[in-house]
Amino acid sequence: MGTASIHEGVRRMRFSDLLERTEAKELTQEAASEVLGISVRTFQRWAERFEAEGDAGLVDRRMGRRSPRRAQCQ
């Protein structure tokens, strides 16, 4: 398990906790997105994906892909 996977797991746990708090009206979406360091719109997108797909909707879709800026071997 790499560090990226660990960070992703932590991010998902923090997001799900903050989403519950926003639904309980303890926090606003603006405050929750500020805690996560993302924009309000990104928080809303994550919430929509979480409702539609569950925990699988929060998986980082870039994981396992090569960077398009990766140097080419010759």
Buried (B, 14 or more C-beta within 10 A) or exposed (E): EEEEEEEBEEBBEEBBEBBEBBEEEEBEBEBBBBBBEBEBEEBEEBBEBBEEEEEEBBEEEEEEEEEEEEEEEE
